[in-house]
Amino acid sequence: DGTTDITRTVHWGVPTPLQKEAYTRVLMGNIDLSRLVFPPNTAGRTVEAFARRALWDVGLNYGHGTGHGIGNFLSVHEWPVGFQSNNVPLATGMFTSIEPGYYRDGEFGIRIEDVALVVEAQTKKPFLTFEVVSLVPYDRNLIDLSLLSPEQIRYLNTYYETIRARVGPELRRQGLEEEYGWLQRSTEP
């Protein structure tokens, strides 16, 4: 129960090299922001560029916000949390979306959106980070592993382990064996 917001782009055919690179770079931005460690009282606008960097590296960008607050039994776009200039500093217990994307007019669009909880980081001094609470695999057909750093691959594998551990038993409990098989294939290291 509660309010959520998640987006996954999938490709039902054979992606072009540009589609695959753009998707991977959007995923890189999602991962980089999701695993970021930052000081308390940091405004979202201060860290938002981490979600855009992989796209900026090759001259790409997106024209929408990187995320917004999410209320529990409230609006799915819940102000004042987010990554725009008028948002409040991020604090423990806040939920926000992390949703970089890329759009090529008249051709295709990509968005990868997760819900993340702001939590205390495991650091000597009190810093913050995000805990992604969305548990849906990314489209493996669109990921170019050669673009990902070892840290990004480790993050992705840990994320997939979490999905398997939390979602897999529930699918089995409900007797959804076909779905369980899909989940296992979609979350292979």
Secondary structure, DSSP 8 states (H G I E B T S, - for coil): ------B----SS---HHHHHHHHHHHHHHHHHHT--B-TT-BHHHHTHHHHHHHHTTT---SS-S-BB--TTS-SS-TT-BSSTTS-B--TT-EEEE--EEEETTTEEEE-BEEEEEEE-SSSS--EEEEE-------GGG--GGGS-HHHHHHHHHHHHHHHHHHHHHHHHTT-HHHHHHHHHHT--
